[in-house]
Amino acid sequence: MFLLSFIPDALIQLVVNGVLIAGIIGCVVSFFFGFFVRWMPWIIPYRMLLQILGLVLLIVGVYF
């Protein structure tokens, strides 16, 4: 754990905020999936993966 003291706090905060924002975006995209399919039809096979990954990232981001 002492190795985390060598990483600047701003970088750790940036990574945690990035994970949180990615989780929020993933959850919003999976919630409004029908709306986004019109412009991005290639994401149809990845719907379940997007929902799970978005939820996991959101939970991890909130936990951190």
N, C-alpha and C positions, 0 to 999 in steps of 0.2 A: 504494500500500500504506500510505502514511502516514495515509490517511483512516481506516483501521481503528483507529488510536490514539485517535480521537475517540469511538469507540463503547466504552461500558463493557465491561470483560471479563466481567462477570456476564451481560450480555445476549448476547454471543457464545457463551458457554458454554451458556446457556439454549437458544439456537437449535440448536446442535450436538446437545445432549442430546435436544431435541425431534425432530430428524431421525432420530437413532438409535432412539429409542423408537417413532416412527412406522414405521420400517423393521422393527423387531422385531415390532410388532403386525401389520403387513401380512403378514409371513412366517408368523407363527403362524396367522393367520386363513386364509391360503391353504393351509397344511398341514392344518389341521383343517376344510377347506372343507365336507365332508359334514355335519359336526356343526352348523355355523353356518347351513346352508341351511334347516334346519327352522324357525328363528326369523326368518330374513331371506331369503325367497325372491327378493327383488328384486335380489340381488347375483349371481345365476347368470350373466347375460350378461357380467359384469365380472370373471370369474374370472382370465382370462389377464392382463388389465390390472392387477389387484390383485397377482398374483404378480410381474410385472415391476416394477411400481412399488415394492412392498415390498422386493424384492431390491436395486433401485437405491438406495433410501433407506438400506437397511442398509449397503451398501458405502460410500456417501458418508459416512454417520455414523461408521463405523469409521475411514475414512480421515482425517476431520477430528479 
